[in-house]
Amino acid sequence: MKNQFLLFALFLTFALQAQVAVFHPVHVPADQMEKFLEIETNYSQKTAKDAVAKGNLVWWSLMKLTNTSSDDPYNYMWVNVYKDIDAATSDAAGWWANSKAVVGIAPGMLYDGLQGIKSDRRYFYKMQHQLDSGKSGKYVIFNFATPKNITGVLESEEKVIIPTFKKNMKKSGMTGWGSATKITPQGKDYSTYMTYDAFDTMANLMRHLSGDGEAIKGIQWDAVEPITFESRYVFEVVSSSDQ
């Protein structure tokens, strides 16, 4: 896909210079959805929790794309967050292969019988900034862009966006916010920068998208490096390693 997806709330921190988020979009046919969700919520989640406990993974989630159409190539997305590049590229990064030891069923058996599942490539992002309210978000906006001055954008986040969002998070229903820069794939068809806004309810998320949300109140826009978002997607968190 030209612009990829992303999720989540991790740690209360402003600068994440090491964590890597990996996004893996997938299309699940309607007649396979029930079985797919059963596997993800009853088995994959437990295996992911085991990987987190062992330090091989920071966070995992399955998310559902909302407001879809028949033309959308993907309707779900796996999100894996690792502590750094080494962890994201090690053998342990494929934590799902350990399902037999954790839940008693090998990966091949878990997905045996699922038909028509189509997955995209994986998209790697380096987390740059992040805010976490301490509460899990239920809905997430993913915003993609290719800024001309990425250094200016990141500086604006530190000076303007983070202080304002931190002050307004509770009253806006925002549970988390973050930004990241693309590691791979790169090229003219791929955005280089992403932010996410997590919320407790769809209503609060929609207020934010419409420009009426409390989170942005007080932002000095003339002090913010301009960004033109190429696309904005809304996801619902279906399952995660912290549930």
Secondary structure as the mmCIF struct_conf table of DSSP 4:
data_model
#
loop_
_struct_conf.conf_type_id
_struct_conf.id
_struct_conf.beg_label_comp_id
_struct_conf.beg_label_asym_id
_struct_conf.beg_label_seq_id
_struct_conf.end_label_comp_id
_struct_conf.end_label_asym_id
_struct_conf.end_label_seq_id
BEND BEND1 ASN A 3 ASN A 3
BEND BEND2 LEU A 12 LEU A 12
BEND BEND3 PHE A 14 PHE A 14
BEND BEND4 GLN A 17 ALA A 18
STRN STRN1 VAL A 20 HIS A 27
HELX_RH_3T_P HELX_RH_3T_P1 ALA A 30 GLN A 32
HELX_RH_AL_P HELX_RH_AL_P1 MET A 33 ILE A 39
HELX_RH_PI_P HELX_RH_PI_P1 GLU A 40 SER A 44
HELX_RH_AL_P HELX_RH_AL_P2 GLN A 45 ALA A 53
TURN_TY1_P TURN_TY1_P1 LYS A 54 GLY A 55
BEND BEND5 ASN A 56 ASN A 56
BEND BEND6 VAL A 58 VAL A 58
STRN STRN2 TRP A 59 LEU A 65
BEND BEND7 THR A 66 ASN A 67
TURN_TY1_P TURN_TY1_P2 SER A 70 ASP A 71
BEND BEND8 PRO A 73 PRO A 73
BEND BEND9 ASN A 75 ASN A 75
STRN STRN3 TYR A 76 TYR A 82
BEND BEND10 LYS A 83 ASP A 84
HELX_RH_AL_P HELX_RH_AL_P3 ILE A 85 THR A 89
BEND BEND11 SER A 90 SER A 90
HELX_RH_3T_P HELX_RH_3T_P2 ASP A 91 ALA A 93
HELX_RH_3T_P HELX_RH_3T_P3 TRP A 95 ASN A 98
HELX_RH_AL_P HELX_RH_AL_P4 SER A 99 VAL A 103
BEND BEND12 GLY A 104 GLY A 104
HELX_RH_AL_P HELX_RH_AL_P5 PRO A 107 LEU A 110
TURN_TY1_P TURN_TY1_P3 TYR A 111 GLY A 113
BEND BEND13 GLY A 116 GLY A 116
STRN STRN4 LYS A 118 SER A 119
STRN STRN5 TYR A 123 ASP A 132
BEND BEND14 GLY A 134 LYS A 135
BEND BEND15 LYS A 138 LYS A 138
STRN STRN6 TYR A 139 ALA A 145
BEND BEND16 LYS A 148 LYS A 148
HELX_RH_AL_P HELX_RH_AL_P6 ILE A 150 SER A 156
HELX_RH_PI_P HELX_RH_PI_P2 GLU A 157 ILE A 161
HELX_RH_AL_P HELX_RH_AL_P7 ILE A 162 SER A 172
TURN_TY1_P TURN_TY1_P4 GLY A 173 GLY A 173
STRN STRN7 MET A 174 THR A 184
BEND BEND17 PRO A 185 PRO A 185
BEND BEND18 GLY A 187 GLY A 187
TURN_TY1_P TURN_TY1_P5 LYS A 188 ASP A 189
BEND BEND19 TYR A 190 TYR A 190
BEND BEND20 THR A 192 THR A 192
STRN STRN8 TYR A 193 PHE A 199
BEND BEND21 ASP A 200 THR A 201
HELX_RH_AL_P HELX_RH_AL_P8 MET A 202 SER A 210
TURN_TY1_P TURN_TY1_P6 GLY A 211 GLY A 211
HELX_RH_3T_P HELX_RH_3T_P4 GLU A 214 ILE A 216
TURN_TY1_P TURN_TY1_P7 LYS A 217 GLY A 218
HELX_RH_3T_P HELX_RH_3T_P5 TRP A 221 ALA A 223
BEND BEND22 VAL A 224 VAL A 224
BEND BEND23 GLU A 230 GLU A 230
STRN STRN9 SER A 231 SER A 240
TURN_TY1_P TURN_TY1_P8 SER A 241 ASP A 242
#
